[in-house]
Amino acid sequence: LFLLISTNKTYAWEQRKLGEVGTTYTGLSGKTKEDFGHGNGQFITYMNVFSNAVASSEMVEPVEIDDRQNKVVAGDVLFTTSSETPEEVGMSSVWLENSKNTYLNSFCFGYRPIIPFDPYYLAFMLRSSLMRKKITFLAQGISRYNISKNKMMDIEIPVPIMSEQHQIGEYFRNLDYLITLHQRKYDALKTMKKTLLSKMFPKDGEDVPEIRFKGFTDAWEQRKLGEEVQIVMGQSPKGENYTDNPKDYILVQGNADMKDGKVFPRVWTTQVTKQAYKGDIILSVRAPVGDIGKTDYDVVIGRGVAAVKGNEFFYQLLGKLKQDGYWTKSSTGSTFDSINSNEIKNAKVTIPDIKEQLLIGDYFQGIDNLITLHQRRSSRIIK
């Protein structure tokens, strides 16, 4: 990082305690439920502080103006005071808006620098892994974790000269923009796919989709899923056959081993029970039921999943069933939802001829590839 943004001159960075270079103030106090939801003032929500290095001007809620309360001004840093895990305590966010009558929620505290800081440097420095480790170390609690405002003020922060702060702040601001850009494209593509799945597959009780490729007019036919594809139910290996050696057989046990349509196993086994092969569709059969993923290699499948041996069209069809809540409606189980072999094989599906299947499969695969592309680009920037 230093090589990317350094100038010809080098200056030593100072280490300053937060309490030496700023003061704290409390969030809203003495309020009741009736004070919120109306008024000409606004308060910054907890989730706004928790979620954003730079606070969003949109994640605010109305409140009555109260001159007895501390007001937030541009350049202030906001910290959360409690969370369910120590790693999420003391999350910071910088407020950059020049807005009037803005307050802070009661589950956070404010910090106002008394020396000049580049606000973007401050925002990203306080969220750096180095600072997060320092803050997490101060977390106290058992079922819920809190952080002392006074102890926070003893934390030392690195303070370079202002020109270097500005360069660092701009560098990470641009990275943050790229991450947001790819995330927005990712979200937009996911939304588009959801809409197209509802329009390019027939609705319940119908045999023709709302949108289809040119040249296809035949009605789709209703079938049972087990009549069209081979389904293999998983079977878990015995306890003593589990291992953490990646040289052994890869074991897929449930939806926790799947993410964004891909299979990411966490454990291995020395025993081969039921298998799925490269290109098979993995379907979770225990809560949450209906999650799907494609495996890029041969795997052993445990009791929590089934292997569906079908083309890309059937992968998208299974995604549509999940989207429509089909499996949840047909699942059984007293302690958790599950679907058995018969429920999967007897699932009623509507399918076109093979030519239309292949076109639909290829089309949605192209969308999935774009979704994966923007997800990977966002992840690479973050890393």
N, C-alpha and C positions, 0 to 999 in steps of 0.2 A: 504493500500500500504506500509506504513512504517513497519508494522509487517512482511510483506513478504520479504522485502529486507534489513532490518536493521541489523547492526552488534551489537556486545556487547557494543560498545561505542556510546554515543550520543553527537552530536555537534550542537550548535545553528546555524540556517541558517541566513545568512546576507541578508539584503535588500539593493540592490544597484541600482542606477539609470543607465539606459542604457548608458547615456552620460558620466558616470563616468568610465565605464569599456570598452568603445569602441568608435570608430569614424565612421563617415558616409562618403559616396561618392555617386556621381550621376551615373546614367546609361548613355547610349550613348546619345550624343548631337551633334547638327550641321549636322545631316545626312539627306540625301534625299533618295527617293525611289530607285534611281539608285545604291546606295551604298550596297544594300542588295541582297541576293540570290547568291552571288559568293564571292570568296576570301578564304584565308587560315586561317582566324580567325573564331570565332563562338560567337554567343550571346545567352544568356539564355532567353527563351521566357517568356512572361507574364503568360501564362497558366501553364508553368512549376512551376513558383513560387507560383501561386495561388493554384495549385492542390496538391502539394507535400510538406510534412513536410521536407523530404530530397529530394533535387532537383534531377531530372533524367538527366543522362548524354546523353540521347537520345533526349530529348526535347530541342534541340538547333538548330539554323539555321546559315548558313554561312554569313560572312560579311568580308569585306576587313580589313586587319590588320591596326590599327591606333594607334601609340604610344602616341598620345595626349589624348586618352581616358583612363578612369579608368579600370583596369583589375581585374577580380574576381579571388581570390585564395581560396584554400581549407580552410574550417573553417569559411568563410564569411557567414553572414546571409543576405538574400535578402527579401525586403518588397515591396508589392504592394502599390501604392500611391493613387489609386482611384478605385471606383467600383460603381455599380448601387444601392447597398444597403449599409447602414452603417455596417451591420454585416459582410460584405465581404471586408471591407477596412483593409489595413495593414496586409494582410495574409503573413506569413513568411515561408521561406524555407532556409535550410542550404545546401551550396555547399561543397561537399566532394572530388571533383575530383582534381588531380594534373595536370591540363591541361594548355597548353600555349595559350596565345592570346584569352582568354575568356572574353567576355564583358557582360554587363547587359542591357536588353532592356530599352528604355527611359521612360517607365511607372512604373518603380520600382526604388528603391534606395538601395544601399548596406550598410552593417554595418560590421565593422571589430573589433572583440574583441581585447583589449590590455592586458588582463589577460587571463590565461589558462581557457578554458572551455572544458568539454566533448561535442563534437559536437552533439551527439544524445540526450543528456540531453537538450541542447539548442534548438534543433529542436522540441522536444515534449513539453517542458515547454512553449515555445512561442505560441504553438497551444492549450494549456490547456484552459479550460473554464474560469479560473480566469484571464488569460492574455488577452483572447479574449474580455472579458467584459471591461477591462481597455482600450484596443485599440479601440473598437467600440465606447466608450464614447467620444473619440476625433474626431470622424468622423464629417465633416461639409459639408453642401451642401443641395440642394433641389432635382433637377432631377438627379444629379450625385454627389457622395460623395467623398471627398478627405481627406487626413490626412497630418498634418504638420510634417515634418521631425524633426523640433526642439522640438515640443511638445512630439513626440515619445521618444525623448531622456530623457524626464523627467519622464518617466514611471519607476517604481521600479520593479525589478525582484528578485525572491528568488535565493540565491546563497549558496548552501551547499558546503562542502569540496569536493575536486576532487574525492576521492574514492567513496563518496556517489553519486555524479553526474554520475560516471561511472555505478554504479549499477542501478540507475534509468534509465539512457539512454539505457542500455542493456535490461532491463525489457520491456520497451516500444518498443524497436527495435524488440524484439522477438514477442511481440503482433502484431506489424505492419506486420511482416513476415507472421504470421498465418492468419491475415486478407487478405493479398495479396494472399496467397495460396488458401484460400476458394473462394476469388473473381475470381481467374483464373479458378478454377474448375467450378464455377458458369457460367462464360463466355463461357468456353469450352462446357459445357452441353447445354447452350442455342444455341450455334452455331450448335452443333450436332443435336439438335432437329429440328432446322430450315431446315437443310439439309435432315433429314429423312422425315419430312413432305412433302418435295418436291418430294421424291422418293417413299414413301409408299402410296401416293395418286396419282391417274392417272392425267397426264397433260391434259390441255384443248384439247378436241377433241379426247381423248383416253379413252379406257375402261379397261385398265390393268395397274397397277402400275409397276414401274421399279423394286422395291423390294417388295416381299411379303413372307408370311410364307409358309413353306413346306406343300404340300398337297392341296393347293388352286390353281385352274387353271381357274375357271369360270370367264367370263367377268363381270365387275361391271356394274350396270344398272343406267341410268340417271333418276333422279326423281326431283320433286319439293320439296323443303325443307318442305313446309307445308303439303305435303302428308305423310311425315314420322314422323313428330314430332308435338306436340301441341305448339302453339305460343300464348302468352298472352301479349298484349301491355299494357304498364303502363299508369296510370292516376294519376296526381298529386292531393293531397288533397287541400282543400281550404286554403287560407292564414292563417286564424285564427286557423287552426288545427295543425300548426307546433308547435313543442315543443322541449325543450332540456332535457327532462326527460327520461333517459334510461329505465324507467319502462313502458313507453308507447310503441307504435308499432314502430319497426325499419323501416326507410324509405330509400330506395335506389333510387337515382335520376339520376345518370349519371356515366360516366367513372371516375369521381373524387372519386367515392365511391368504385372503384376497383383498385387493385394493384397486379401484379404478379399472376393473376388467382384467387384471393380471393376477397371477398366482405368486405369492411370496411366502413360501414355507418357513417355519421357525424351528422345526425339530426334524430329526431323522430316525430311521428304524433299521434294525438288522433283519427284520422279518418281512417278507413279501406276502401280503394278503390279497386284496383286490387292487388292481392297477388301472391307471388312466395313462394315455399316451399323448405324445406331443400333438397339439392341435385339438385335443378333446376339450369340451366345455365342462367346467366344474360348477356344480350347483349346490349351494348350502341347503341342507335338509333339516337343520336345527336352528332355533331362534338366533338371529333373525333369518327366517327362511327366504329362499328365492334369490339370494345374492349370487352373482355369476362371475366367472373369470375363465380366461383361456390359459392353458398351460403350455409353456414353450419347451417342455421337456417331459420325459416319462416320470411318473410319480406313483407312489402308493397312496391310496385314498382311505381315510379313516371313516368312522361311523357317522360323522357329521356332514358328509358330502356325498354326492353321487356324480358319476361321469356320464355326460350325454354326448354321444358320438354323432354329431350332426354338422352341417355346413354353416357358413356365416349367417345365412338367413335364420337358422334355428337359434343361433346365439342372440340375434336381435329379437327374435320372437320371445325367447325366455326373458330378455330384458323388458319387453313390453308387458309380459305377465307380471313381473315384479312391480313395474310402474303402476299397473292397474290394481295391485293388491290381491291378485288372484290366489297366491299361495297362502296368504294370511287368512283368507276366507275359508279355504279348504283344509287348513292345518288342524292337527289334533295335538293332544298332550295336556296333562293336568298341571304340570309345573312349568313347562315351557313349550312354545310352539314347535311342532315338527311335522314333516310330511314323509309318508312311507312310500314304498315302491309302487303300490297300486294307485295311490293318489297321483303320483307323477305320471305313470304309464297311462292312466285314464283321463288325464287332463285334456279337456276339449280345446282344440286349436283349429284355426282356419288357415288354410295354406293355398297358394297358387301353384301353377305348374313350375317345373324346374327352371325354365328360362327366366321367368319373372323372379323366382327365388334368388337366382344368381345375381341379377341386376340389383335387387333390393339389398342383398348382402354386401355387394361391392360398394354400393352407395353409402351405406351406413358405416362400413369399414373405413371409408375415406374420411367421414366425419370423426370417427374415433381416432384416426391417426392425427388429425388436426388438434383434437382435444389433448392427446398425449404430447404433441409437439409443444403446445403452449404451457402445459404443465411442467414439462422437463426444462424448458427455458426459464421458467420462473424459479424452479428448484435450483438450477445451476447458478443463477444470480444470487440466490440466498446463500448458497454454500460458498 
